[in-house]
Amino acid sequence: MIHALVLFLAMQASTAQSADQHQAAGVTALKAGQVNDAMAEFKKVIELDPTNAPGYFGLGVVFMQTGDYGNAIPRLKKALELDPNLTVVHKPLGYALLGQGYASEAVPQFEKAGDKAGLGIAQLETGDLTNAVENLQSAAKSSPNDPDVMYYLARASGLLSKQMYDLLLLAHPNSARANLAEAENYAALRQGEEAEAHYKAALKQNPTLLGAHLALGQFYATSTRWKEAEDQFRIAAKQEPGNAEAAYRLGAALLQDGNAHDASVELERANRLLPDMPETLEALGKAESMLDNVAAAEKAWKRVIELENTGPLASQAHFGLAGIYRKQGKAEDAAREMKLFQEAKQTAPQAQ
């Protein structure tokens, strides 16, 4: 009797040891990208020990690796059923559920995993836009260059913005803010007449509506109606003397009108309010160059290049510096800047 019990315990120990060996082999194969071998090893673990939670987890992960979320889900759920403390399962289970369209089921899994990205995506899919934006913003801080996080954050933010605009138009359809919102929508759709009409309606209702003059000025600037843009930017700059963008926009409009002196004043002010904005410095360089303030122009353009060494602003800065050096008879410096201008120009986004 005792001999039979010892033999049974020995067999159980042998089985457990064999399951552990297959588990280790499965993990090794999975790390090496040998998916078929990993799947065979984890299946052997479960065959030898049907209560082995890590075995089910490993098999679920293998199915995740192959994109077979439908088969991954029951294995991952089984792993949690066998061992609720196996918290590592929650994240892949969340993504498997999300991959099959079960966003509401995925939410608690991501909450338990502490995965802000997955949680934000799941909340986006369930229509919980406010929380989706909050969690995706948190994920973006941790992974600023993750293309998936960037995409879903942009999508969630856009949908939340539209939702709020729709709510504004529904709750306050004839208000100044509703007209401003309508104007911005029409402007985005390039329906100029409708946009201008709503901008003017908003300002007629409330001439001091914060942001309206700046928005109307930008609308005019986009249409190259510079004198009208200048008038609106001037009002905005007076209304908000601490607003660097209003000062920059006014300076840029004055520059387009050939008024380099007043443009320089506004652009200097914009740079004091918000230092080192490349757009401000590039425009300031142009204004100072038009006034023959060579040293100031050179300083502004060199700073642009320090901040952005590629793209359209850097390209224009190099071009401006080449002009300065050419006038000064510095042929070598001018040639260098022209070469850099061409190189930076090639990196600039092409107009569609």
C-alpha positions as CSV (number, residue, x, y, z in Angstrom):
1,M,0.0,0.0,0.0
2,I,2.8,2.4,1.0
3,H,4.8,1.3,-2.0
4,A,1.9,2.1,-4.3
5,L,1.5,5.6,-2.8
6,V,5.2,6.4,-3.2
7,L,5.0,5.2,-6.8
8,F,2.0,7.5,-7.5
9,L,3.7,10.6,-5.9
10,A,6.8,9.9,-8.0
11,M,4.7,9.8,-11.1
12,Q,3.0,13.1,-10.2
13,A,6.4,14.7,-9.6
14,S,7.6,13.4,-12.9
15,T,4.6,14.9,-14.7
16,A,4.9,18.3,-13.0
17,Q,8.6,18.4,-13.9
18,S,7.8,17.4,-17.5
19,A,5.2,20.2,-17.7
20,D,7.7,22.8,-16.4
21,Q,10.2,21.7,-18.9
22,H,7.7,22.1,-21.8
23,Q,6.7,25.5,-20.3
24,A,10.3,26.6,-20.3
25,A,10.8,25.3,-23.9
26,G,7.7,27.1,-25.0
27,V,8.9,30.4,-23.6
28,T,12.3,30.0,-25.3
29,A,10.7,29.2,-28.6
30,L,8.3,32.2,-28.3
31,K,11.2,34.5,-27.6
32,A,13.0,33.1,-30.6
33,G,10.0,33.8,-32.8
34,Q,9.4,30.0,-33.4
35,V,5.7,30.2,-33.1
36,N,4.8,26.7,-34.2
37,D,7.3,25.2,-31.7
38,A,6.0,27.4,-28.9
39,M,2.4,26.4,-29.7
40,A,3.3,22.7,-29.5
41,E,5.2,23.1,-26.2
42,F,2.3,25.0,-24.5
43,K,-0.2,22.5,-25.8
44,K,1.9,19.8,-24.2
45,V,2.0,21.7,-20.9
46,I,-1.9,21.7,-20.9
47,E,-2.1,18.1,-21.9
48,L,0.2,17.1,-19.0
49,D,-1.4,19.5,-16.5
50,P,-4.9,20.8,-17.5
51,T,-4.8,23.2,-14.4
52,N,-1.6,24.9,-15.5
53,A,-2.5,28.6,-15.8
54,P,0.8,29.7,-17.3
55,G,0.4,27.0,-19.9
56,Y,-2.9,28.5,-21.0
57,F,-1.4,32.0,-20.9
58,G,1.5,31.0,-23.0
59,L,-0.8,29.4,-25.6
60,G,-3.0,32.5,-25.6
61,V,0.1,34.6,-26.3
62,V,1.1,32.4,-29.2
63,F,-2.3,32.8,-30.7
64,M,-2.0,36.6,-30.2
65,Q,1.4,36.5,-32.0
66,T,-0.3,34.9,-35.0
67,G,-3.2,37.4,-35.0
68,D,-5.7,34.7,-34.1
69,Y,-7.5,36.7,-31.4
70,G,-10.5,34.4,-31.5
71,N,-8.5,31.5,-30.3
72,A,-6.4,33.6,-27.9
73,I,-9.4,34.9,-25.9
74,P,-10.6,31.5,-24.4
75,R,-7.1,30.5,-23.5
76,L,-6.3,33.8,-21.7
77,K,-9.7,33.7,-19.9
78,K,-8.9,30.1,-18.8
79,A,-5.6,31.2,-17.4
80,L,-7.3,33.9,-15.3
81,E,-10.0,31.4,-14.2
82,L,-7.3,29.0,-13.0
83,D,-5.2,31.7,-11.4
84,P,-6.9,35.1,-10.8
85,N,-3.6,36.5,-9.5
86,L,-1.9,36.0,-12.8
87,T,-2.2,39.7,-13.6
88,V,0.1,39.6,-16.6
89,V,-2.8,38.1,-18.5
90,H,-5.0,41.2,-18.4
91,K,-3.1,43.3,-21.0
92,P,-3.0,40.7,-23.8
93,L,-6.6,39.7,-23.0
94,G,-7.6,43.3,-23.4
95,Y,-6.0,43.6,-26.8
96,A,-7.4,40.3,-27.9
97,L,-10.9,41.4,-26.9
98,L,-10.3,44.7,-28.6
99,G,-9.1,42.9,-31.8
100,Q,-12.4,41.0,-31.9
101,G,-14.6,44.1,-31.4
102,Y,-15.4,43.5,-27.7
103,A,-14.4,47.0,-26.6
104,S,-16.6,47.1,-23.5
105,E,-15.2,43.8,-22.2
106,A,-11.7,45.1,-22.9
107,V,-12.1,48.1,-20.7
108,P,-11.8,46.3,-17.3
109,Q,-8.9,44.3,-18.5
110,F,-6.9,47.4,-19.4
111,E,-7.9,49.0,-16.1
112,K,-6.5,46.1,-14.2
113,A,-3.4,46.1,-16.4
114,G,-2.9,49.8,-15.9
115,D,-2.5,50.2,-19.7
116,K,-3.6,53.8,-20.6
117,A,-3.2,53.3,-24.3
118,G,-5.4,50.2,-24.5
119,L,-7.9,51.7,-22.1
120,G,-8.1,54.9,-24.1
121,I,-8.7,53.0,-27.4
122,A,-11.3,50.8,-25.8
123,Q,-13.1,53.9,-24.4
124,L,-13.0,55.6,-27.8
125,E,-14.7,52.6,-29.3
126,T,-17.4,52.6,-26.6
127,G,-18.0,56.3,-27.1
128,D,-16.5,57.4,-23.8
129,L,-14.6,60.2,-25.5
130,T,-13.7,62.4,-22.5
131,N,-12.0,59.6,-20.7
132,A,-10.5,58.3,-23.9
133,V,-8.8,61.6,-24.6
134,E,-7.5,61.8,-21.0
135,N,-6.0,58.3,-21.1
136,L,-4.6,58.6,-24.6
137,Q,-2.9,61.9,-23.6
138,S,-1.4,60.2,-20.7
139,A,-0.2,57.3,-23.0
140,A,1.2,59.9,-25.4
141,K,3.4,61.4,-22.7
142,S,4.9,58.0,-22.0
143,S,5.2,57.0,-25.6
144,P,5.3,60.3,-27.6
145,N,6.3,58.7,-30.9
146,D,3.9,55.7,-30.9
147,P,2.0,56.0,-34.2
148,D,-1.1,54.1,-32.8
149,V,-1.3,56.3,-29.8
150,M,-1.0,59.4,-32.0
151,Y,-3.7,58.2,-34.4
152,Y,-6.2,57.3,-31.7
153,L,-5.6,60.4,-29.7
154,A,-6.1,62.5,-32.8
155,R,-9.3,60.6,-33.7
156,A,-10.7,60.8,-30.1
157,S,-9.9,64.5,-29.8
158,G,-11.5,65.2,-33.2
159,L,-14.7,63.3,-32.3
160,L,-14.9,64.9,-28.8
161,S,-14.4,68.3,-30.5
162,K,-17.2,67.6,-32.9
163,Q,-19.4,66.3,-30.1
164,M,-18.9,69.5,-28.2
165,Y,-19.6,71.7,-31.3
166,D,-22.8,69.8,-32.0
167,L,-23.9,70.2,-28.4
168,L,-23.1,74.0,-28.6
169,L,-25.1,74.4,-31.7
170,L,-28.0,72.4,-30.3
171,A,-28.1,74.1,-26.9
172,H,-27.3,77.7,-28.1
173,P,-28.1,77.8,-31.8
174,N,-28.2,81.6,-32.2
175,S,-25.4,82.6,-29.9
176,A,-22.2,84.4,-30.8
177,R,-20.2,81.3,-30.0
178,A,-22.4,79.1,-32.2
179,N,-21.8,81.6,-35.1
180,L,-18.1,81.5,-34.5
181,A,-18.2,77.7,-34.5
182,E,-20.2,77.6,-37.7
183,A,-17.7,80.1,-39.3
184,E,-14.7,77.9,-38.4
185,N,-16.5,74.8,-39.8
186,Y,-17.3,76.6,-43.1
187,A,-13.7,78.0,-43.3
188,A,-12.3,74.5,-42.9
189,L,-14.6,73.4,-45.8
190,R,-13.3,76.4,-47.8
191,Q,-16.8,77.8,-48.1
192,G,-15.6,81.4,-47.8
193,E,-18.9,83.4,-48.2
194,E,-20.6,81.3,-45.5
195,A,-17.6,81.5,-43.2
196,E,-17.3,85.3,-43.5
197,A,-21.0,85.7,-42.9
198,H,-20.9,83.7,-39.6
199,Y,-17.7,85.5,-38.4
200,K,-19.4,88.8,-38.9
201,A,-22.6,87.6,-37.3
202,A,-20.7,86.5,-34.2
203,L,-18.9,89.9,-33.9
204,K,-22.2,91.8,-34.5
205,Q,-23.7,89.9,-31.6
206,N,-20.6,90.4,-29.4
207,P,-17.9,92.8,-30.7
208,T,-15.5,91.8,-27.9
209,L,-15.9,88.0,-28.4
210,L,-12.6,86.6,-27.3
211,G,-10.8,84.9,-30.2
212,A,-13.2,86.0,-32.9
213,H,-11.1,88.9,-34.4
214,L,-8.0,86.7,-34.4
215,A,-10.0,83.9,-36.2
216,L,-11.5,86.3,-38.8
217,G,-8.0,87.8,-39.4
218,Q,-6.6,84.4,-40.1
219,F,-9.5,83.7,-42.5
220,Y,-8.7,86.9,-44.4
221,A,-5.0,86.1,-44.3
222,T,-5.7,82.7,-45.8
223,S,-7.5,84.5,-48.6
224,T,-4.6,86.9,-49.0
225,R,-6.8,89.8,-48.0
226,W,-4.0,91.3,-46.1
227,K,-5.4,94.8,-45.3
228,E,-8.6,93.3,-43.8
229,A,-6.5,90.7,-42.0
230,E,-4.3,93.5,-40.6
231,D,-7.4,95.4,-39.3
232,Q,-8.7,92.3,-37.4
233,F,-5.3,91.4,-36.0
234,R,-4.8,94.9,-34.8
235,I,-8.1,94.7,-32.8
236,A,-7.1,91.3,-31.5
237,A,-3.7,92.5,-30.4
238,K,-5.3,95.5,-28.6
239,Q,-7.9,93.3,-27.0
240,E,-5.3,90.7,-25.8
241,P,-1.9,92.6,-25.4
242,G,-0.4,89.5,-23.8
243,N,-1.3,87.2,-26.7
244,A,1.9,86.3,-28.7
245,E,0.0,84.9,-31.6
246,A,-2.0,88.1,-32.1
247,A,1.2,90.1,-32.1
248,Y,2.9,87.7,-34.6
249,R,-0.2,87.6,-36.9
250,L,-0.3,91.4,-36.9
251,G,3.4,91.7,-37.6
252,A,3.2,89.2,-40.5
253,A,0.2,91.1,-42.0
254,L,2.1,94.4,-41.8
255,L,5.1,92.7,-43.4
256,Q,2.9,91.6,-46.3
257,D,1.7,95.2,-46.7
258,G,5.3,96.4,-46.9
259,N,5.3,98.1,-43.5
260,A,8.6,96.7,-42.2
261,H,9.0,99.1,-39.3
262,D,5.7,98.5,-37.6
263,A,6.0,94.7,-38.5
264,S,9.4,94.7,-36.7
265,V,7.8,96.3,-33.6
266,E,5.0,93.7,-33.4
267,L,7.3,90.7,-34.2
268,E,9.8,91.8,-31.5
269,R,6.9,92.0,-29.1
270,A,5.6,88.6,-30.1
271,N,9.1,87.2,-29.5
272,R,9.3,88.8,-26.0
273,L,5.9,87.3,-25.1
274,L,6.8,83.8,-26.4
275,P,10.5,83.5,-27.2
276,D,12.0,81.3,-29.8
277,M,9.0,80.6,-32.0
278,P,10.6,79.9,-35.4
279,E,7.7,81.4,-37.4
280,T,8.1,84.7,-35.5
281,L,11.9,84.8,-35.8
282,E,11.8,84.0,-39.6
283,A,9.3,86.9,-40.2
284,L,11.4,89.1,-37.9
285,G,14.5,88.4,-40.0
286,K,12.6,89.5,-43.1
287,A,11.4,92.7,-41.4
288,E,14.9,93.6,-40.1
289,S,16.4,92.8,-43.5
290,M,14.0,95.1,-45.2
291,L,15.0,97.8,-42.8
292,D,18.7,97.1,-43.5
293,N,19.2,96.0,-39.9
294,V,21.6,93.3,-41.1
295,A,22.9,92.2,-37.7
296,A,19.4,91.8,-36.3
297,A,18.2,89.9,-39.4
298,E,21.2,87.6,-39.3
299,K,20.7,86.9,-35.6
300,A,17.0,86.1,-36.1
301,W,17.6,83.8,-39.0
302,K,20.5,82.0,-37.4
303,R,18.3,81.3,-34.4
304,V,15.6,79.8,-36.7
305,I,18.2,77.4,-38.0
306,E,19.3,76.5,-34.5
307,L,15.7,75.7,-33.6
308,E,14.8,74.0,-36.9
309,N,17.6,72.8,-39.2
310,T,15.3,71.4,-41.9
311,G,12.0,72.3,-43.4
312,P,10.5,75.4,-44.9
313,L,11.4,77.9,-42.2
314,A,15.1,76.8,-42.2
315,S,15.0,77.0,-46.0
316,Q,13.8,80.6,-45.9
317,A,16.4,81.5,-43.2
318,H,19.2,80.1,-45.3
319,F,18.0,82.0,-48.3
320,G,17.8,85.2,-46.3
321,L,21.3,84.7,-45.0
322,A,22.6,84.0,-48.5
323,G,21.2,87.4,-49.6
324,I,22.9,89.2,-46.7
325,Y,26.3,87.6,-47.4
326,R,26.0,88.3,-51.1
327,K,25.4,92.0,-50.4
328,Q,28.4,92.0,-48.1
329,G,30.6,90.4,-50.7
330,K,31.0,87.2,-48.8
331,A,30.8,84.9,-51.8
332,E,31.8,81.7,-50.0
333,D,29.4,82.3,-47.1
334,A,26.6,83.1,-49.6
335,A,27.3,79.9,-51.7
336,R,27.2,77.8,-48.5
337,E,23.9,79.2,-47.4
338,M,22.4,78.7,-50.9
339,K,23.5,75.1,-50.8
340,L,21.9,74.7,-47.4
341,F,18.8,76.5,-48.7
342,Q,18.4,73.9,-51.5
343,E,19.0,71.0,-49.0
344,A,16.5,72.3,-46.5
345,K,14.0,73.0,-49.3
346,Q,14.1,69.4,-50.3
347,T,13.0,68.4,-46.8
348,A,10.0,70.8,-46.8
349,P,6.5,69.2,-47.1
350,Q,5.3,69.5,-50.7
351,A,2.1,71.3,-51.3
352,Q,-0.9,69.1,-52.2
